[in-house]
């Protein structure tokens, strides 16, 4: 990589997974990554300052080598505002086309972009959707789901009766608002594809957030997939499950491309059936998404362990995926139909005796780490020897994060920044998502007088309790002879329990 390579980064929103993770990963490289000030990025349903964000991008592009841009931020002000805006097709089209002018002015700029297809959650909750979704979300989803099945001739009699009932009850003005916004967003996706066809955008990912096999989102995906094929963009535009990890994925792709390397990744699964599990919130077999995640980051799957640059231990379920909060219960798919011990023993052998780079994709559960796996990794002394680890939110969120970190590891090795990011994953994915959040949601937040969707501010009493409990969990699951994790900051970015904001440091074992 040429020295002082400058990469501009427009994150998907202000949460740490989008604003911080790619930036933290870039700190351990010889890459100079710039991002806009946090205060311009908006706050959940409040959109970011798109005027300032565009000006920032256009001003700095003159001296940059490349840019990774979240189109949803440049167009709507963030991922949640993309579901709430009142913009017209013309307004959105004009914003997309500003990228054409940018590339004309600065042709040296390699442009990687990602843009979501608007999701359609299956439940009635307005936390990240329009206010009316609290009352009508389930009905909106079911209407799209059943109508899609009706078009395909596979809707059941019961579903058709349900559709009649929904059509009688669902207010037309609500449906019109929802579908109107979907239409505008879909047109924005199509305009972006035209920019890829023209060579304005060099590579693009269309991540699928909360996928379902039928419904409005599935139909939009089909339409865009057809358009990608029509324009012969299959090698330049990838569409697969994911969202909040894509900034990390495109950073890894950038580094690999700049170094002119294609890392070969050898996946090793904990379960024979793991490849055929359809993860929660996704729409296809795990292994099919894994291929895309590796390719999107600039790599390919290796045919053997010995030719691989990286071995990826994938801790999958044995059959169906459960939530991390339920892992204390005995479940055949986890206790019988997979072998986590063999996965860890294999990883230990390949790392210590074969000298291979080994990373762990902890996708056994959704929304948190597998605590049994964490204990085994600690017992084997592997936690801080790994090329990467992740175990948060969806399977794809985890895959994109760990693949990016471990590919960077193949270039830069075990830097201080690498160990800090590993420490962050153990503190957040294992100790927060799988331990502390479960406890907070199971009564503690309510006992304190709040709800999991409304706390007492980013740095209130709930954050203080979480900080203390995290330190206890780190002592139990992570800290040991090979290293310990210190939390230097703990806050709740969206004033709810779902995500936590952490700053951590790795400390090596004190000798003598």
JOLINSUL-V187203 format. One record per pair of residues at least 24 apart in sequence whose ideal C-beta (glycine too) atoms are under 7 Angstrom apart, sorted by the first residue. I is the first residue (numbers start at 1). J is the second residue. Records with the same first field share a line. If there is no record, write none. Layout:
I = J  J
//
This chain:
1 = 30  258  259
3 = 30
4 = 32
5 = 31  32  65  258
6 = 32  34  63  64  65
7 = 31  32  33  64  65  66  67  68  254
8 = 34  57  60  61  64  67
9 = 33  34  35  68  247
10 = 36  53  57  69  70  73  74
11 = 35  41  70  73  247
12 = 70  72  73  78  79  244  247
13 = 41  42  73  78  79  80
14 = 38  41  42  43
15 = 493  494  499
16 = 493  501
17 = 244
18 = 244  247
21 = 247  248  401
22 = 247  248  251
24 = 417  421
25 = 248  251  404  405  408  421
26 = 251
27 = 417
28 = 408  412  415  417  418
29 = 255  408  412
31 = 255
34 = 60
41 = 78
42 = 77  78  81
44 = 80  494
45 = 80  81  84
47 = 76  77  78  81
48 = 73  77  78
50 = 74  77
54 = 98
58 = 102
61 = 102  106  109
62 = 106
64 = 109
65 = 108  110
66 = 109  110  112  254
67 = 109  111
68 = 112  247  250  251  254
69 = 111  113
70 = 114
71 = 113  114  115  192
72 = 115  116
75 = 188
79 = 116
80 = 128
82 = 116  118  185
83 = 118  128  129  130
84 = 130
85 = 181
87 = 184
88 = 184
89 = 184  187
92 = 184  187  188
93 = 187  191
96 = 188  191  192  195
99 = 195  200  201
100 = 195  200
103 = 200
110 = 202
111 = 200  201  202
112 = 202  203  250  253  254
113 = 192  201  204
114 = 204  205  207  246  250
115 = 189  192  206
116 = 207  209  243
117 = 189  206  208  217  220  221  224
118 = 182  185
119 = 209  210  217
120 = 144  215  216  217
121 = 210
122 = 212
127 = 453
132 = 174
136 = 170  174
139 = 166  169  170
140 = 175  178
141 = 215
142 = 166
143 = 170
144 = 215  216
145 = 212  214  215
148 = 214  215  218  219
149 = 214
182 = 216
186 = 220  223
189 = 224
190 = 227
193 = 227  228  231  233  237
196 = 233  236  237
197 = 231  233
203 = 236  253
204 = 236  237
205 = 238  246  296
206 = 237  239
207 = 240  242  243  246
208 = 239  240  241  242  283
209 = 243
210 = 281
211 = 241  281  282  283
212 = 283
213 = 283
238 = 292  295  296
240 = 289  292
241 = 282  283  289  396
242 = 396  397  400
244 = 393  397
245 = 396  397  400  401
246 = 400
248 = 400  401  404
249 = 293  296  297  400  404
251 = 404
252 = 297  298  403  404  407  408
253 = 296  297  298
255 = 408  411
256 = 298  299  407
257 = 298
259 = 411
262 = 298  299  300
263 = 298  299  309  310  407  410
264 = 299  300  302  307  308  309
265 = 294  299  301  302  308  310  312
266 = 302  304  305  308  311  312
267 = 301  312  314
268 = 311  313  314  343  346
269 = 314  316
270 = 314  315  316  338  339  340  343
271 = 316  317  318  337  338
273 = 318  319  337
274 = 314  316  317  338
277 = 316  317  319  320  321
279 = 321  363  366  394  395
280 = 321  366
281 = 366  394
282 = 394  395  396
286 = 316  395
289 = 395  396  399
290 = 399
293 = 396  399  400  403
294 = 403
297 = 403  404  407
299 = 407
305 = 350  356
308 = 356
309 = 357  410
310 = 357  359  387  406  407  410
311 = 347  350  356  357  358
312 = 359  361
313 = 343  347  358  359  360  361
314 = 361  363
315 = 340  343  360  361  362  363  364  370  373
316 = 363  364
317 = 364
321 = 365  366
322 = 365
323 = 365  366  367
324 = 365  366  367  368  369  433  434
325 = 368  438
327 = 365  370  371
334 = 364
340 = 372  373  376
341 = 376
344 = 376  377  380
347 = 382
348 = 380  382
351 = 382  385
357 = 387  406  409  410
358 = 386  387
359 = 386  387  388  389  402  406
360 = 386  389  402
361 = 390  398  399  402
362 = 389  390  391  398  429
363 = 395  398  399
366 = 394
367 = 393  433
368 = 392  429  433  434
369 = 429  430  433  434
371 = 430  434  477
374 = 430  477
375 = 477
378 = 477  478  480
381 = 482
383 = 426  478  482
384 = 419  422  482  483  506
386 = 422
389 = 422  425
390 = 425  429
391 = 429  430
392 = 428  429  433
419 = 506
420 = 504  505  506
422 = 506
423 = 485  504  505  506
424 = 502  504
426 = 478  485
427 = 470  474  485  487  502  504
428 = 500  502
430 = 477  478
431 = 470  473  474  477  478
432 = 470  500
435 = 473
436 = 466  469  470  473
437 = 497
439 = 469
440 = 466  497
441 = 497
445 = 497
452 = 496  497
453 = 496
454 = 495  496
455 = 492  495  496  497
457 = 495
458 = 491  492  493  495
459 = 491
462 = 492
463 = 490  491  492
466 = 490  500
481 = 509
482 = 509
483 = 507  508  509
//
